[in-house]
């Protein structure tokens, strides 16, 4: 096998690894969005939680908004 074939295989392997890593990161961002959305549901469903600590309620909403930014999830970075 020539050296050029080995270099091509190495480049393909590194490219595959980078593409795989990108997809894993994208999935992680989507799962983080889903997880934070599920955690904030009690603040919307139970009125006592909403009125008990409005600051914590606002912080939870900001957390969900920041992790569920569509540009961040689907483009791999902030679109702003």
Buried (B, 14 or more C-beta within 10 A) or exposed (E): EEEEEEEEEEEEEEEEEEEEEEEEEBEEBBEBBEEBEEEBEEBEEEEEBBEEEEEEBEEBEEBBEEBBBEEBBEEEEEEE
